[in-house]
Amino acid sequence: MKATGIVRRIDDLGRVVIPKEIRRTMRIREGDPLEIYTDREGEVIFKKYSPIGELAAFAGEYAETLHKTCSLSVVICDRDAVIATAGVPRKEYGEKSVSEALEKIIESRSMYVWRDGMERIPAIAEGGSHTVSCAMPILAEGDIIGCVVSLTTGDKNDRTMPASDVESKLIQTAAGFLGKQLES
């Protein structure tokens, strides 16, 4: 654990303000759920809670199934990082932060499909070897939880054509299904 040197007092209602610098660095937004842990030394630890993280194993299996049956390269992410991959190197994509452009797609709450002539969007902040072909945010009870993304390399061997209707429907179905799983 790293000391920040920032001290805050608890108010009469038991609240403490998390400094803006820490919220920005840790990508904590208004309304984000936080888990609270304590240990025997009296430390209180706040950790960002990822509802889709609860389904990480299930999301991984779903991504793997899409890859095996449809030859799609797929990543499933929460609002901040990739939590499941299939058809792309796990070392390159696993647990990496999503790109700002993908974050905007997630915040838009609507389907994104790359079309010829559009700028290619990297899935992760570090860039990576693949770009977004199709993306659908995962919504549960009206809240944005994450996103299901199909990827393409843009190589001549890979398809450079826009996502097909079938691909976009599969990604849309996956996002809807994962959202329903979180609601139940």
Accessible surface in RSA format (square Angstrom, percent):
REM  Atomic radii and reference values for relative SASA: ProtOr
REM  Chains: A
REM  Algorithm: Lee & Richards
REM  Probe-radius: 1.40
REM  Slices: 20
REM RES _ NUM      All-atoms   Total-Side   Main-Chain    Non-polar    All polar
REM                ABS   REL    ABS   REL    ABS   REL    ABS   REL    ABS   REL
RES MET A   1   177.38  91.9  84.17  55.7  93.21 221.9  70.70  60.1 106.68 141.3
RES LYS A   2   180.45  88.0 158.12  97.0  22.34  53.2 106.12  95.5  74.33  79.2
RES ALA A   3   100.16  92.1  64.89 100.1  35.28  80.2  74.94 105.5  25.23  66.8
RES THR A   4    78.06  55.5  41.91  42.5  36.15  86.1  41.40  55.6  36.66  55.4
RES GLY A   5    74.36  91.7   0.00   N/A  74.36  91.7  41.84 114.8  32.52  72.8
RES ILE A   6    68.20  38.8  41.79  31.1  26.40  63.6  45.53  32.8  22.67  61.5
RES VAL A   7   127.35  83.8 104.42  94.5  22.93  55.3 107.68  93.6  19.68  53.4
RES ARG A   8   116.52  48.9  90.06  45.9  26.46  63.0  27.77  38.0  88.75  53.8
RES ARG A   9   215.30  90.4 193.46  98.6  21.84  52.0  72.28  98.8 143.02  86.7
RES ILE A  10   122.04  69.4  95.70  71.3  26.34  63.5  95.77  69.0  26.27  71.3
RES ASP A  11    56.43  39.5  41.09  40.9  15.34  36.3  38.98  91.7  17.45  17.4
RES ASP A  12   142.61  99.9  96.51  96.1  46.10 109.0  52.56 123.7  90.05  89.8
RES LEU A  13   127.10  70.8  96.28  68.9  30.82  77.5 101.67  71.4  25.43  68.4
RES GLY A  14    54.08  66.7   0.00   N/A  54.08  66.7  25.91  71.1  28.17  63.1
RES ARG A  15   143.26  60.1 136.52  69.6   6.74  16.0  68.04  93.0  75.22  45.6
RES VAL A  16    61.47  40.4  40.54  36.7  20.92  50.4  41.73  36.3  19.74  53.5
RES VAL A  17    96.47  63.5  90.48  81.9   5.99  14.4  94.37  82.0   2.11   5.7
RES ILE A  18    37.77  21.5  32.87  24.5   4.90  11.8  33.98  24.5   3.79  10.3
RES PRO A  19     9.18   6.7   8.28   7.6   0.90   3.3   9.18   7.6   0.00   0.0
RES LYS A  20   124.05  60.5 119.81  73.5   4.24  10.1  64.05  57.7  60.00  63.9
RES GLU A  21   102.60  58.9 100.76  76.2   1.84   4.4  56.13 108.6  46.48  37.9
RES ILE A  22    47.09  26.8  46.00  34.3   1.09   2.6  47.09  33.9   0.00   0.0
RES ARG A  23    83.75  35.2  83.15  42.4   0.60   1.4  23.57  32.2  60.18  36.5
RES ARG A  24   157.20  66.0 138.68  70.7  18.51  44.1  74.93 102.4  82.26  49.9
RES THR A  25   107.85  76.7  80.58  81.7  27.26  65.0  64.22  86.3  43.63  66.0
RES MET A  26   106.87  55.3  98.55  65.2   8.32  19.8  77.74  66.1  29.13  38.6
RES ARG A  27    66.78  28.0  59.35  30.3   7.43  17.7  45.85  62.7  20.93  12.7
RES ILE A  28    29.63  16.9  19.47  14.5  10.16  24.5  19.47  14.0  10.16  27.6
RES ARG A  29    59.54  25.0  51.08  26.0   8.46  20.1  46.68  63.8  12.87   7.8
RES GLU A  30   183.04 105.1 143.90 108.9  39.15  93.2  67.07 129.7 115.98  94.7
RES GLY A  31    76.74  94.6   0.00   N/A  76.74  94.6  42.73 117.3  34.00  76.2
RES ASP A  32    25.70  18.0   8.82   8.8  16.88  39.9   4.57  10.7  21.14  21.1
RES PRO A  33    65.66  47.9  55.70  50.8   9.96  36.2  65.08  53.7   0.59   3.6
RES LEU A  34    52.58  29.3  25.74  18.4  26.84  67.5  25.75  18.1  26.83  72.2
RES GLU A  35    60.38  34.7  56.15  42.5   4.23  10.1  20.10  38.9  40.29  32.9
RES ILE A  36   112.96  64.3  81.53  60.7  31.43  75.8  81.53  58.7  31.43  85.3
RES TYR A  37    95.00  44.4  91.14  51.9   3.86  10.0  78.71  59.1  16.29  20.1
RES THR A  38   102.41  72.8  74.81  75.8  27.60  65.8  42.73  57.4  59.69  90.2
RES ASP A  39    53.70  37.6  34.10  33.9  19.60  46.3  34.88  82.1  18.82  18.8
RES ARG A  40   236.20  99.2 196.68 100.3  39.52  94.1  78.82 107.7 157.38  95.4
RES GLU A  41   142.59  81.9 106.65  80.7  35.94  85.6  62.14 120.2  80.45  65.7
RES GLY A  42    61.36  75.7   0.00   N/A  61.36  75.7  37.13 101.9  24.23  54.3
RES GLU A  43    73.36  42.1  67.62  51.2   5.74  13.7  28.29  54.7  45.07  36.8
RES VAL A  44    85.66  56.4  60.44  54.7  25.22  60.8  60.44  52.5  25.22  68.4
RES ILE A  45    63.14  35.9  60.35  45.0   2.79   6.7  63.14  45.5   0.00   0.0
RES PHE A  46    89.40  44.7  62.63  38.8  26.78  69.7  62.73  38.0  26.67  76.3
RES LYS A  47   117.20  57.2 113.12  69.4   4.08   9.7  66.02  59.4  51.18  54.5
RES LYS A  48    53.37  26.0  40.37  24.8  13.00  31.0  39.54  35.6  13.83  14.7
RES TYR A  49    71.86  33.5  61.58  35.0  10.28  26.7  37.47  28.2  34.39  42.4
RES SER A  50    31.66  26.8  22.40  29.9   9.26  21.3  24.68  52.5   6.99   9.8
RES PRO A  51    33.23  24.2  33.00  30.1   0.23   0.8  33.21  27.4   0.02   0.1
RES ILE A  52     0.00   0.0   0.00   0.0   0.00   0.0   0.00   0.0   0.00   0.0
RES GLY A  53    32.22  39.7   0.00   N/A  32.22  39.7  17.00  46.6  15.22  34.1
RES GLU A  54   121.86  70.0  86.00  65.1  35.86  85.4  26.95  52.1  94.91  77.5
RES LEU A  55    34.82  19.4  33.28  23.8   1.54   3.9  34.82  24.5   0.00   0.0
RES ALA A  56    37.75  34.7  33.33  51.4   4.43  10.1  33.57  47.3   4.19  11.1
RES ALA A  57    80.69  74.2  63.63  98.2  17.06  38.8  75.74 106.7   4.95  13.1
RES PHE A  58    73.81  36.9  69.70  43.2   4.12  10.7  71.60  43.4   2.21   6.3
RES ALA A  59     0.00   0.0   0.00   0.0   0.00   0.0   0.00   0.0   0.00   0.0
RES GLY A  60    17.33  21.4   0.00   N/A  17.33  21.4  15.91  43.7   1.42   3.2
RES GLU A  61   115.83  66.5 111.08  84.0   4.75  11.3  45.57  88.1  70.26  57.4
RES TYR A  62    47.15  22.0  41.51  23.6   5.64  14.7  30.98  23.3  16.17  19.9
RES ALA A  63     0.00   0.0   0.00   0.0   0.00   0.0   0.00   0.0   0.00   0.0
RES GLU A  64    50.26  28.9  50.26  38.0   0.00   0.0  28.07  54.3  22.20  18.1
RES THR A  65    77.64  55.2  74.57  75.6   3.06   7.3  51.58  69.3  26.06  39.4
RES LEU A  66     9.85   5.5   9.84   7.0   0.01   0.0   9.85   6.9   0.00   0.0
RES HIS A  67    58.76  32.1  56.24  39.1   2.51   6.4  29.51  30.4  29.25  34.0
RES LYS A  68   154.09  75.2 121.45  74.5  32.64  77.7  76.55  68.9  77.54  82.6
RES THR A  69   101.97  72.5  64.48  65.4  37.50  89.4  64.94  87.2  37.03  56.0
RES CYS A  70    50.14  37.9  26.08  29.1  24.06  56.5  15.52  39.3  34.62  37.3
RES SER A  71    94.78  80.1  72.22  96.4  22.56  52.0  35.69  76.0  59.09  82.8
RES LEU A  72    10.37   5.8  10.21   7.3   0.16   0.4  10.37   7.3   0.00   0.0
RES SER A  73    20.73  17.5  19.29  25.7   1.43   3.3   0.13   0.3  20.60  28.9
RES VAL A  74     0.00   0.0   0.00   0.0   0.00   0.0   0.00   0.0   0.00   0.0
RES VAL A  75     0.11   0.1   0.11   0.1   0.00   0.0   0.11   0.1   0.00   0.0
RES ILE A  76     0.00   0.0   0.00   0.0   0.00   0.0   0.00   0.0   0.00   0.0
RES CYS A  77     0.12   0.1   0.12   0.1   0.00   0.0   0.04   0.1   0.08   0.1
RES ASP A  78    19.00  13.3  19.00  18.9   0.00   0.0   4.24  10.0  14.76  14.7
RES ARG A  79    51.82  21.8  50.68  25.8   1.14   2.7  15.14  20.7  36.68  22.2
RES ASP A  80    25.64  18.0  25.42  25.3   0.22   0.5  16.64  39.2   9.00   9.0
RES ALA A  81    25.18  23.1  25.18  38.9   0.00   0.0  25.18  35.5   0.00   0.0
RES VAL A  82     0.94   0.6   0.27   0.2   0.67   1.6   0.27   0.2   0.67   1.8
RES ILE A  83    43.28  24.6  18.33  13.7  24.95  60.1  22.71  16.4  20.57  55.8
RES ALA A  84     8.66   8.0   0.76   1.2   7.89  18.0   8.46  11.9   0.20   0.5
RES THR A  85     4.56   3.2   1.59   1.6   2.97   7.1   1.45   1.9   3.11   4.7
RES ALA A  86     2.34   2.1   0.00   0.0   2.34   5.3   2.34   3.3   0.00   0.0
RES GLY A  87    35.26  43.5   0.00   N/A  35.26  43.5  10.73  29.4  24.54  55.0
RES VAL A  88    12.99   8.5   0.00   0.0  12.99  31.3   3.61   3.1   9.39  25.5
RES PRO A  89    68.95  50.3  56.34  51.4  12.61  45.8  68.37  56.4   0.58   3.6
RES ARG A  90   153.80  64.6 143.45  73.1  10.34  24.6  60.03  82.0  93.77  56.8
RES LYS A  91   193.82  94.6 173.12 106.2  20.70  49.3 123.87 111.5  69.95  74.5
RES GLU A  92    51.03  29.3  42.45  32.1   8.58  20.4  33.15  64.1  17.88  14.6
RES TYR A  93     0.00   0.0   0.00   0.0   0.00   0.0   0.00   0.0   0.00   0.0
RES GLY A  94    26.65  32.9   0.00   N/A  26.65  32.9  15.86  43.5  10.79  24.2
RES GLU A  95   154.03  88.4 132.08  99.9  21.95  52.3  45.70  88.4 108.33  88.5
RES LYS A  96    66.42  32.4  64.53  39.6   1.89   4.5  24.22  21.8  42.20  45.0
RES SER A  97    44.18  37.3  41.99  56.0   2.19   5.0   6.89  14.7  37.29  52.2
RES VAL A  98     1.83   1.2   0.00   0.0   1.83   4.4   0.00   0.0   1.83   5.0
RES SER A  99     6.41   5.4   6.07   8.1   0.34   0.8   6.41  13.6   0.00   0.0
RES GLU A 100   135.63  77.9 129.85  98.2   5.78  13.8  49.05  94.9  86.58  70.7
RES ALA A 101    35.39  32.5  28.05  43.3   7.34  16.7  31.26  44.0   4.13  10.9
RES LEU A 102     0.38   0.2   0.38   0.3   0.00   0.0   0.38   0.3   0.00   0.0
RES GLU A 103    34.91  20.0  34.86  26.4   0.04   0.1   6.35  12.3  28.56  23.3
RES LYS A 104   147.40  71.9 139.84  85.8   7.56  18.0  87.42  78.7  59.97  63.9
RES ILE A 105    14.56   8.3  12.10   9.0   2.45   5.9  14.46  10.4   0.10   0.3
RES ILE A 106     0.63   0.4   0.63   0.5   0.00   0.0   0.63   0.5   0.00   0.0
RES GLU A 107    75.14  43.1  60.04  45.4  15.09  35.9  37.70  72.9  37.44  30.6
RES SER A 108    63.27  53.5  32.43  43.3  30.84  71.1  41.97  89.4  21.31  29.8
RES ARG A 109   108.74  45.7  95.30  48.6  13.44  32.0  38.90  53.2  69.84  42.3
RES SER A 110    58.02  49.0  54.93  73.3   3.09   7.1  39.42  83.9  18.60  26.1
RES MET A 111    54.14  28.0  29.18  19.3  24.96  59.4  29.18  24.8  24.96  33.1
RES TYR A 112    28.65  13.4  25.79  14.7   2.87   7.5  28.35  21.3   0.30   0.4
RES VAL A 113    27.38  18.0  16.56  15.0  10.83  26.1  16.56  14.4  10.83  29.4
RES TRP A 114    13.44   5.4  13.44   6.5   0.00   0.0  13.44   7.2   0.00   0.0
RES ARG A 115   112.73  47.3 112.73  57.5   0.00   0.0  48.39  66.1  64.34  39.0
RES ASP A 116   119.19  83.5  96.40  95.9  22.79  53.9  25.90  61.0  93.29  93.0
RES GLY A 117    79.92  98.6   0.00   N/A  79.92  98.6  43.31 118.9  36.60  82.0
RES MET A 118    80.95  41.9  66.07  43.7  14.88  35.4  65.97  56.1  14.99  19.9
RES GLU A 119   152.55  87.6 132.53 100.3  20.03  47.7  57.15 110.5  95.41  77.9
RES ARG A 120    70.87  29.8  58.30  29.7  12.57  29.9  38.78  53.0  32.09  19.4
RES ILE A 121    26.06  14.8  25.77  19.2   0.29   0.7  26.06  18.8   0.00   0.0
RES PRO A 122    47.32  34.5  47.32  43.1   0.00   0.0  47.32  39.1   0.00   0.0
RES ALA A 123     0.06   0.1   0.06   0.1   0.00   0.0   0.06   0.1   0.00   0.0
RES ILE A 124     1.68   1.0   1.61   1.2   0.07   0.2   1.61   1.2   0.07   0.2
RES ALA A 125    66.27  60.9  33.28  51.4  32.99  75.0  36.55  51.5  29.72  78.7
RES GLU A 126   117.53  67.5  79.86  60.4  37.68  89.7  62.02 120.0  55.51  45.3
RES GLY A 127    23.22  28.6   0.00   N/A  23.22  28.6  22.37  61.4   0.86   1.9
RES GLY A 128    39.09  48.2   0.00   N/A  39.09  48.2   9.48  26.0  29.61  66.3
RES SER A 129    64.32  54.4  42.04  56.1  22.28  51.3  49.84 106.1  14.48  20.3
RES HIS A 130    17.10   9.3  16.89  11.7   0.21   0.5   9.97  10.3   7.14   8.3
RES THR A 131    25.80  18.3  25.80  26.2   0.00   0.0  25.80  34.7   0.00   0.0
RES VAL A 132     0.11   0.1   0.00   0.0   0.11   0.3   0.00   0.0   0.11   0.3
RES SER A 133     2.09   1.8   2.05   2.7   0.04   0.1   0.54   1.2   1.55   2.2
RES CYS A 134     0.00   0.0   0.00   0.0   0.00   0.0   0.00   0.0   0.00   0.0
RES ALA A 135     0.00   0.0   0.00   0.0   0.00   0.0   0.00   0.0   0.00   0.0
RES MET A 136    32.07  16.6  32.07  21.2   0.00   0.0  32.07  27.3   0.00   0.0
RES PRO A 137     2.23   1.6   0.05   0.0   2.18   7.9   0.05   0.0   2.18  13.5
RES ILE A 138     0.06   0.0   0.00   0.0   0.06   0.2   0.06   0.0   0.00   0.0
RES LEU A 139    61.95  34.5  48.08  34.4  13.88  34.9  48.20  33.8  13.76  37.0
RES ALA A 140     9.07   8.3   6.66  10.3   2.41   5.5   6.99   9.8   2.08   5.5
RES GLU A 141   133.40  76.6  99.05  74.9  34.36  81.8  45.37  87.8  88.03  71.9
RES GLY A 142    48.82  60.2   0.00   N/A  48.82  60.2  33.81  92.8  15.01  33.6
RES ASP A 143    87.62  61.4  86.31  85.9   1.31   3.1  15.46  36.4  72.16  72.0
RES ILE A 144    17.49  10.0   9.38   7.0   8.11  19.5   9.38   6.8   8.11  22.0
RES ILE A 145    17.70  10.1  14.06  10.5   3.63   8.8  15.24  11.0   2.45   6.7
RES GLY A 146     0.00   0.0   0.00   N/A   0.00   0.0   0.00   0.0   0.00   0.0
RES CYS A 147     0.00   0.0   0.00   0.0   0.00   0.0   0.00   0.0   0.00   0.0
RES VAL A 148     0.00   0.0   0.00   0.0   0.00   0.0   0.00   0.0   0.00   0.0
RES VAL A 149     0.00   0.0   0.00   0.0   0.00   0.0   0.00   0.0   0.00   0.0
RES SER A 150     0.00   0.0   0.00   0.0   0.00   0.0   0.00   0.0   0.00   0.0
RES LEU A 151     3.02   1.7   0.00   0.0   3.02   7.6   0.00   0.0   3.02   8.1
RES THR A 152     3.75   2.7   3.27   3.3   0.49   1.2   3.75   5.0   0.00   0.0
RES THR A 153    43.84  31.2  26.50  26.9  17.35  41.3  25.50  34.2  18.34  27.7
RES GLY A 154    27.70  34.2   0.00   N/A  27.70  34.2   5.91  16.2  21.79  48.8
RES ASP A 155    84.06  58.9  78.15  77.8   5.91  14.0  18.01  42.4  66.05  65.9
RES LYS A 156   204.36  99.7 172.35 105.7  32.01  76.2 118.88 107.0  85.48  91.0
RES ASN A 157   157.84 108.8 118.98 115.0  38.86  93.6  36.10  86.9 121.74 117.7
RES ASP A 158    45.49  31.9  35.73  35.6   9.76  23.1  16.65  39.2  28.84  28.8
RES ARG A 159    81.62  34.3  67.81  34.6  13.81  32.9  63.21  86.4  18.41  11.2
RES THR A 160    63.00  44.8  55.36  56.1   7.65  18.2  26.16  35.1  36.85  55.7
RES MET A 161   143.72  74.4 138.28  91.5   5.44  12.9  99.72  84.8  44.00  58.3
RES PRO A 162    43.43  31.7  32.81  29.9  10.63  38.6  32.84  27.1  10.59  65.8
RES ALA A 163     6.42   5.9   0.00   0.0   6.42  14.6   0.39   0.6   6.03  16.0
RES SER A 164    61.67  52.1  50.14  66.9  11.52  26.5  50.51 107.6  11.16  15.6
RES ASP A 165   109.98  77.0 104.88 104.4   5.10  12.1  29.10  68.5  80.88  80.7
RES VAL A 166   104.06  68.5 101.62  92.0   2.44   5.9 103.99  90.4   0.08   0.2
RES GLU A 167     8.41   4.8   7.06   5.3   1.36   3.2   4.91   9.5   3.50   2.9
RES SER A 168    15.00  12.7  15.00  20.0   0.00   0.0   4.46   9.5  10.54  14.8
RES LYS A 169   129.26  63.1 128.83  79.0   0.43   1.0  80.60  72.5  48.66  51.8
RES LEU A 170    51.30  28.6  50.14  35.9   1.16   2.9  50.62  35.5   0.68   1.8
RES ILE A 171     0.00   0.0   0.00   0.0   0.00   0.0   0.00   0.0   0.00   0.0
RES GLN A 172    72.58  40.6  68.56  50.1   4.02   9.6  17.36  36.9  55.22  41.9
RES THR A 173    82.48  58.7  72.90  73.9   9.58  22.8  57.76  77.6  24.72  37.4
RES ALA A 174     0.00   0.0   0.00   0.0   0.00   0.0   0.00   0.0   0.00   0.0
RES ALA A 175     1.90   1.8   1.18   1.8   0.72   1.6   1.50   2.1   0.40   1.1
RES GLY A 176    40.65  50.1   0.00   N/A  40.65  50.1  38.60 105.9   2.05   4.6
RES PHE A 177    82.80  41.4  77.19  47.8   5.61  14.6  80.94  49.1   1.86   5.3
RES LEU A 178     0.00   0.0   0.00   0.0   0.00   0.0   0.00   0.0   0.00   0.0
RES GLY A 179     0.75   0.9   0.00   N/A   0.75   0.9   0.75   2.1   0.00   0.0
RES LYS A 180   134.25  65.5 129.81  79.7   4.44  10.6  84.59  76.1  49.66  52.9
RES GLN A 181    66.15  37.0  56.63  41.4   9.53  22.7   0.36   0.8  65.80  49.9
RES LEU A 182    40.89  22.8  13.17   9.4  27.72  69.7  15.33  10.8  25.56  68.8
RES GLU A 183    64.61  37.1  40.28  30.5  24.33  57.9  12.89  24.9  51.72  42.2
RES SER A 184   123.04 104.0  59.11  78.9  63.93 147.3  80.41 171.2  42.63  59.7
END  Absolute sums over single chains surface
CHAIN  1 A    11300.9       8771.4       2529.4       6271.3       5029.6
END  Absolute sums over all chains
TOTAL         11300.9       8771.4       2529.4       6271.3       5029.6
